[in-house]
Amino acid sequence: MAQIPALPDPTFHATETEALAQVQRIYQQQIDHLRSAMQRFVAGETPAAPVRAFYPLVRVQTSTVARAPTHLAYGFVEGPGRYETTLTRPDLFADYYTEQLRLLRASHNVELEVGVSNQPIPIHFSFAEHDHIEGTLSPERRMLMRDVFDLPDLEAMDDGIANGTWSPRAGEAQPLSLFTAPRVDYSLHRLRHYTGTQPEWFQNFVLFTNYQFYIDEFVRLGHAEMAKPDSEYIAFIEPGNVVTRRTGLPAQAGDDLGVAPARLPQMPAYHLVRADRSGITMVNIGVGPSNAKTITDHIAVLRPHAWMMLGHCAGLRNSQQLGDYVLAHAYVREDHVLDEELPLWVPIPALAEIQMALQQAVADVTQMPQDQLKRIMRTGTVASTDNRNWELLPDNMPQRRFSQSRAVALDMESATIAANGFRFRVPYGTLLCVSDKPLHGEIKLPGMANHFYRERVDQHLRIGMRAIDILRAGGVHRLHSRKLRSFAEVAFQ
């Protein structure tokens, strides 16, 4: 028989605060059990039986389709039935869980049931932030660990709910959330690996770029903000969890643990932090749709309010000039990385709130009147391809397809980021800058490219940051619109 901690009986709560407190108690009890057993295992002790612990869950039951009216696109279940989800890291997600549970209570006037699920916590997901226990084990002990502890189970963390392909077995509850607890834990660990920063630092507005020039400028602006005693931002975080606090603010526990890495991670992240987590995270995803899918697969579990792509593109129209902006209102997907999860027949709509914010930001930063924006910004279809050298293919087939689609620009990442935003119900947008025109003989040359980057990167980045200011001021609840939600949608945002 497995060694498991005492499992408390389910409890029922009339407030979201009480429910969250019970979730936190259960989670900590289960994690402490695993950590204690793992420490003994590392010390050489071999348990007589497997050691297990389980995720907490929250459950609601409704008997009617009636619910309180709401202007929100989330926070309610679709009809009578039993709904539940496993939960993890209630410290990290405390505000998020509290709000989702509050909305459920307000919509249905139901009690919140909190208990222990039958979903095991994999041992890898129990380690504290700076634990590297497994690395101290011999190969033999690492092999034995498989017999003693639960390991990550991919069958428990697929994206069937988000993809709309999941269906309950007989007697099984409907989901409350897009992601199960082990799926969330998996992504939290992947984020540390790919970005070099802790998930705790990620902000609710995310900018993606495909060029280091943008990151260099973001770092410069981030440190400039930290030098302002009255800045709205309280900290700037760089890979290795290197923390710079705003002038006048004291260091906090753990700040001294950050160390700049010897080499940057694959997709380094930088965080301009606000106290309410509505600051800006910027990630250099590098080149290609595979990276774009990978990082958005994992950031999605943090439930950001919006993500946007700022990068360079090939202009496909002779009327465009180097340095012009392209505001994507449609996408041609030839990236091939999401075809299984999101079929090509699924349209990826432009989101009005994001489009309006980006257009207003271009006008604000360039100081150009709205009626003259067409001189520097084109609104149109962006094509994304996984073939960087598409121009070299014979018979001009890609060129013909892009012409038929009315595309005005081409890159390798934007359609992927937009499509994954659609798939995971994260509002998305794209503002690109024309850096070459391969169909018209204007290709990137070193001198031209360096001059272009210096001229445009600062302005482009400021436009993206200004768009976030506009979205934040307009109210984030307006971003999570019904157009991103399916027929039978989960309650959690």
C-alpha positions in Angstrom: 0.0 0.0 0.0 1.3 3.5 -0.9 2.4 5.9 1.7 0.1 8.9 1.5 -0.7 11.7 3.9 -3.9 11.9 5.8 -6.6 12.9 3.2 -9.1 15.5 4.6 -12.8 15.0 3.9 -14.3 17.4 1.4 -15.4 20.7 2.8 -18.0 23.2 1.6 -17.5 27.0 1.6 -19.7 30.0 1.2 -16.9 32.3 0.2 -14.0 32.1 -2.2 -11.6 33.2 0.5 -12.4 30.2 2.7 -12.3 27.9 -0.3 -8.8 29.2 -1.3 -7.5 28.8 2.2 -8.5 25.2 2.2 -6.9 24.6 -1.2 -3.7 26.1 0.2 -3.8 23.9 3.3 -4.3 20.7 1.2 -1.7 21.6 -1.3 0.9 22.4 1.3 0.2 19.2 3.2 0.6 17.1 0.1 3.8 18.9 -1.1 5.4 18.7 2.4 4.8 14.9 2.3 6.5 14.5 -1.0 9.4 16.8 -0.1 10.1 15.1 3.2 10.1 11.7 1.5 12.4 12.9 -1.3 14.9 14.3 1.2 15.0 10.9 3.0 15.4 9.2 -0.4 18.3 11.4 -1.4 19.9 10.6 2.0 19.9 7.0 1.1 16.6 5.7 2.6 14.4 3.5 0.4 10.7 3.5 1.4 9.1 0.2 1.9 6.2 1.3 -0.3 5.6 3.9 -3.0 5.1 7.5 -1.8 2.2 9.4 -3.2 0.4 12.7 -2.8 -2.5 14.3 -4.7 -3.6 17.6 -6.1 -6.5 19.5 -4.4 -9.6 20.1 -6.4 -12.5 22.5 -6.4 -16.0 21.4 -7.5 -19.4 23.0 -8.0 -22.8 21.5 -8.8 -25.7 23.3 -10.4 -29.3 22.1 -11.0 -30.5 24.8 -13.3 -29.5 26.7 -16.4 -30.4 30.0 -14.6 -27.6 32.2 -13.6 -27.0 35.8 -12.5 -26.7 38.2 -15.5 -23.1 39.2 -16.3 -21.3 41.3 -18.9 -18.3 39.0 -18.7 -17.6 36.2 -21.1 -16.5 33.8 -18.3 -17.2 33.1 -14.7 -20.1 30.7 -15.2 -20.9 27.2 -16.2 -23.2 26.4 -19.2 -25.9 24.4 -17.5 -26.9 21.9 -14.8 -24.2 19.4 -13.8 -21.1 18.7 -11.8 -17.9 20.7 -12.7 -14.5 20.5 -11.2 -10.8 21.1 -11.8 -7.5 20.2 -10.1 -5.5 23.1 -8.8 -1.8 23.8 -8.2 0.5 26.5 -6.9 -2.2 28.4 -4.9 0.5 30.8 -3.8 1.3 31.8 -7.4 -2.4 31.7 -8.6 -4.0 33.1 -5.4 -5.5 36.2 -7.0 -6.5 34.4 -10.1 -8.2 31.5 -8.2 -9.9 33.9 -5.8 -11.5 35.9 -8.7 -12.6 32.8 -10.6 -14.2 31.3 -7.5 -15.8 34.6 -6.7 -17.4 34.8 -10.1 -18.7 31.2 -9.8 -20.4 32.1 -6.5 -21.8 35.3 -7.9 -23.2 33.6 -11.1 -24.7 30.5 -9.5 -25.0 31.1 -5.7 -23.5 27.7 -5.1 -21.2 26.4 -2.4 -17.6 25.7 -3.3 -16.5 22.1 -2.6 -12.8 21.7 -1.9 -11.2 18.3 -1.5 -8.4 16.0 -2.6 -8.4 14.7 -6.1 -7.2 11.3 -7.3 -4.6 12.9 -9.6 -1.1 12.2 -8.2 1.4 15.0 -7.9 4.6 14.1 -9.9 7.7 14.3 -7.7 9.4 16.7 -10.1 6.6 19.2 -9.6 7.0 19.2 -5.8 10.6 20.6 -5.7 11.0 24.1 -4.3 12.3 26.8 -6.6 16.0 26.3 -5.9 16.0 22.6 -5.3 18.1 20.5 -7.6 17.8 17.3 -5.7 17.6 14.8 -8.5 21.0 16.0 -9.9 22.7 14.6 -6.8 21.4 11.1 -7.3 23.4 8.3 -8.8 22.0 6.7 -12.0 20.8 3.7 -10.0 18.9 5.9 -7.5 17.4 7.9 -10.3 16.1 4.7 -11.8 14.8 3.5 -8.5 13.0 6.8 -8.1 10.5 5.7 -10.8 9.4 2.9 -8.5 9.0 5.1 -5.4 7.4 8.3 -6.7 4.9 9.3 -9.4 6.5 10.8 -12.5 4.8 13.2 -14.9 2.0 11.4 -16.9 1.4 12.9 -20.3 -2.1 11.5 -20.4 -3.1 13.8 -17.6 -1.8 17.0 -19.2 -2.9 17.0 -22.8 -4.7 20.0 -24.4 -7.9 18.2 -25.2 -10.1 20.7 -23.2 -8.5 23.7 -24.9 -8.7 22.1 -28.3 -12.3 21.2 -28.0 -11.7 17.5 -28.4 -12.2 16.4 -24.8 -15.4 14.6 -23.8 -16.2 13.2 -20.4 -16.5 9.5 -19.6 -19.7 8.2 -18.0 -20.1 9.8 -14.6 -17.1 12.2 -15.0 -17.4 15.8 -14.1 -17.2 18.6 -16.7 -14.0 20.8 -16.5 -13.9 24.2 -14.9 -10.6 25.2 -16.4 -8.7 24.8 -19.7 -5.8 23.2 -17.9 -5.4 20.5 -15.4 -3.0 21.0 -12.5 -0.2 18.7 -13.9 -0.5 20.5 -17.2 0.0 23.8 -15.4 3.0 22.5 -13.4 4.5 21.1 -16.6 4.4 24.5 -18.2 5.7 26.3 -15.1 8.8 24.1 -15.2 9.2 24.6 -19.0 9.0 28.4 -18.6 12.0 28.3 -16.2 14.0 26.3 -18.7 13.2 28.3 -21.8 13.1 31.9 -20.4 15.6 31.8 -17.5 13.1 33.4 -15.1 10.7 32.2 -12.6 7.0 32.1 -13.5 6.3 34.4 -10.6 7.8 37.3 -12.5 5.6 37.0 -15.6 3.3 39.9 -16.1 -0.3 39.9 -17.6 0.7 41.7 -20.8 3.3 39.9 -23.0 5.3 41.2 -25.9 7.0 38.8 -28.3 9.8 39.7 -30.6 12.1 37.9 -33.1 15.1 40.2 -32.8 17.6 40.9 -30.0 17.6 44.6 -30.9 14.1 45.0 -29.3 15.3 43.3 -26.1 18.4 45.6 -25.9 16.0 48.6 -26.1 13.6 47.0 -23.6 16.5 46.5 -21.1 17.5 50.1 -21.5 14.0 51.4 -20.9 13.5 49.0 -18.0 16.6 50.3 -16.2 15.6 53.9 -17.0 12.2 53.2 -15.3 14.0 51.8 -12.2 15.9 55.1 -11.9 12.6 57.0 -11.6 11.3 57.2 -8.0 7.8 57.8 -9.3 7.7 55.1 -11.9 4.5 52.9 -12.0 6.9 49.9 -12.2 8.5 48.5 -9.1 11.1 46.1 -10.4 12.9 45.0 -13.6 13.8 41.3 -13.9 16.4 39.8 -16.3 17.4 36.2 -17.1 18.8 34.4 -14.1 16.2 36.1 -12.0 18.4 39.2 -11.7 16.3 41.8 -9.9 16.6 45.6 -10.1 14.2 47.4 -7.7 12.9 50.8 -8.4 14.9 53.6 -6.8 13.8 54.1 -3.2 12.4 50.6 -2.8 14.2 48.1 -0.5 15.4 44.7 -1.6 13.2 41.8 -0.9 13.9 38.3 0.3 15.3 36.2 -2.6 16.5 39.2 -4.6 20.1 38.2 -3.9 19.7 34.7 -5.3 19.5 36.0 -8.9 22.7 35.3 -11.0 23.2 36.3 -14.6 23.5 33.1 -16.6 26.8 32.3 -18.4 24.8 32.1 -21.6 21.3 33.2 -22.4 18.5 30.6 -22.4 16.7 29.7 -25.6 14.0 32.3 -25.3 15.1 34.8 -22.7 12.3 36.8 -20.9 12.5 40.2 -19.3 9.9 41.6 -16.9 8.9 45.2 -16.1 6.9 44.5 -13.0 3.9 46.3 -11.6 2.6 45.6 -8.1 -0.7 44.3 -9.6 1.1 42.1 -12.1 -0.2 44.2 -15.0 3.2 45.2 -16.1 5.0 44.0 -19.3 6.9 40.8 -20.0 9.0 40.7 -23.2 10.3 37.5 -24.7 12.8 37.1 -27.5 11.4 34.0 -29.2 14.0 34.0 -31.9 13.2 32.9 -35.4 10.6 30.4 -36.5 7.1 29.1 -35.7 8.3 26.2 -33.5 9.6 28.5 -30.9 6.5 30.7 -31.2 4.3 27.7 -30.5 6.5 26.3 -27.7 6.6 29.5 -25.6 2.9 30.4 -26.0 1.9 26.8 -25.1 3.5 27.5 -21.7 2.8 31.1 -21.1 -0.9 30.3 -21.7 -1.3 28.6 -18.3 -0.5 31.9 -16.6 -3.7 33.3 -18.2 -2.3 36.6 -19.4 -4.7 39.4 -20.4 -3.1 39.8 -23.8 0.0 39.0 -25.9 1.3 40.8 -29.0 3.9 40.3 -31.6 6.4 43.0 -32.4 8.9 42.0 -35.1 10.2 42.5 -38.6 8.5 41.2 -41.7 9.0 41.1 -45.5 6.8 43.7 -47.2 5.0 42.1 -50.1 3.7 45.3 -51.8 5.7 47.6 -54.0 4.0 50.6 -52.4 5.5 49.8 -49.0 8.7 51.5 -47.7 11.3 50.0 -45.3 10.2 51.0 -41.9 6.5 51.0 -42.6 4.2 49.2 -40.1 1.8 46.4 -40.8 -1.2 45.9 -38.5 -2.4 42.3 -39.0 -6.1 41.9 -39.4 -6.0 38.4 -40.9 -3.4 35.5 -41.1 -2.4 33.0 -43.7 -1.0 30.0 -41.8 1.7 28.1 -43.6 3.7 27.5 -40.3 2.5 23.9 -40.0 3.1 23.7 -36.2 -0.6 23.9 -35.2 -2.3 22.0 -37.9 -3.2 19.1 -35.7 -4.5 21.2 -32.8 -6.2 23.9 -34.8 -7.2 22.9 -38.3 -6.6 25.4 -41.1 -10.3 25.8 -41.7 -10.6 27.6 -38.4 -10.5 31.4 -39.0 -8.3 33.5 -36.7 -10.2 36.8 -36.3 -8.8 40.2 -35.5 -9.8 41.4 -32.1 -11.2 44.9 -32.1 -9.9 46.0 -28.8 -6.3 45.0 -29.6 -6.5 46.5 -33.1 -7.8 49.8 -31.9 -5.1 50.0 -29.2 -2.3 49.3 -31.6 -3.6 51.8 -34.1 -4.0 54.5 -31.4 -0.5 53.7 -30.1 1.0 54.2 -33.6 -0.7 57.6 -33.8 0.4 58.6 -30.2 4.0 57.6 -30.6 4.5 58.9 -34.2 2.4 62.0 -33.5 0.7 61.4 -36.8 -3.0 62.3 -37.2 -5.3 59.3 -37.6 -6.3 60.4 -41.2 -2.6 60.2 -42.3 -1.6 56.9 -40.6 -1.9 55.1 -44.0 1.3 56.8 -45.0 3.3 54.7 -42.6 1.0 51.8 -41.6 -0.9 49.2 -43.7 -3.7 47.1 -42.3 -3.9 43.8 -44.0 -3.2 40.0 -44.1 0.0 38.7 -42.7 1.3 35.3 -44.0 3.5 33.2 -41.7 5.7 30.4 -43.2 8.1 27.8 -41.8 10.3 28.1 -44.9 12.7 31.0 -44.4 13.9 30.8 -48.0 10.4 30.6 -49.6 11.6 33.1 -52.3 13.9 30.4 -53.7 11.2 27.8 -54.4 10.6 27.1 -58.1 7.6 28.2 -60.1 6.8 31.1 -57.7 4.1 29.0 -56.0 4.3 30.7 -52.6 4.3 34.1 -54.3 1.1 33.1 -56.1 -0.6 31.9 -52.9 0.3 35.0 -51.0 -1.0 37.2 -53.8 -4.3 35.3 -53.9 -4.6 35.8 -50.1 -4.0 39.5 -50.5 -1.2 39.3 -48.0 0.7 42.5 -47.4 3.5 41.1 -45.3 5.2 37.8 -44.4 7.1 36.5 -41.4 7.6 33.3 -39.6 5.9 33.7 -36.2 2.9 36.0 -36.1 0.2 33.6 -37.3 1.4 31.0 -34.8 1.2 33.4 -31.9 -2.3 34.6 -33.0 -3.5 31.1 -33.6 -2.3 29.9 -30.2 -3.9 32.9 -28.6 -7.2 31.9 -30.3 -6.7 28.3 -29.2 -6.0 29.2 -25.5 -8.5 32.2 -25.3 -5.7 34.7 -24.9 -6.3 38.0 -26.7 -3.7 38.6 -29.3 -2.4 41.2 -31.9 0.4 41.8 -34.3 2.2 44.9 -35.3 5.2 44.3 -37.7 7.8 46.6 -39.3 8.9 46.1 -42.9 12.6 45.4 -43.0 12.9 44.1 -46.5 11.0 43.7 -49.8 12.3 40.5 -51.4 9.8 40.5 -54.2 11.0 43.9 -55.3 14.7 43.6 -55.0 15.2 45.2 -51.6 16.8 42.5 -49.6 18.6 42.8 -46.2 22.2 43.9 -46.5 24.3 44.3 -43.3 24.7 48.0 -43.6 21.1 48.7 -44.4 19.9 46.3 -41.7 21.9 47.9 -38.9 20.9 51.4 -39.9 17.2 50.4 -40.2 17.3 48.6 -36.8 18.7 51.7 -35.1 16.1 54.0 -36.7 13.0 51.9 -36.0 13.4 49.6 -33.0 13.0 52.3 -30.3 9.8 53.7 -31.9 8.3 50.3 -32.6 8.9 49.1 -29.0 7.4 52.3 -27.6 4.3 51.7 -29.7 3.9 48.2 -28.2 4.3 49.5 -24.7 1.9 52.4 -25.4 -0.7 49.9 -26.7 -0.5 48.0 -23.4 -1.1 51.3 -21.5 -4.2 51.8 -23.6 -5.5 48.3 -23.0 -4.8 48.5 -19.3 -6.6 51.8 -18.9 -9.6 50.5 -20.9 -10.2 47.7 -18.4 -8.9 44.2 -18.9 -12.3 42.6 -18.6 -13.2 44.0 -22.1 -10.4 42.0 -23.6 -11.7 38.5 -22.9 -14.5 38.6 -25.4 -17.0 35.9 -26.3 -15.5 35.6 -29.8 -12.7 33.5 -28.3 -15.1 31.1 -26.5 -16.6 27.9 -27.8 -20.2 26.6 -27.5 -19.7 24.8 -24.1 -16.9 26.8 -22.5 -15.1 26.4 -19.1 -15.9 28.8 -16.4 -12.4 29.9 -15.6 -11.0 32.8 -17.6 
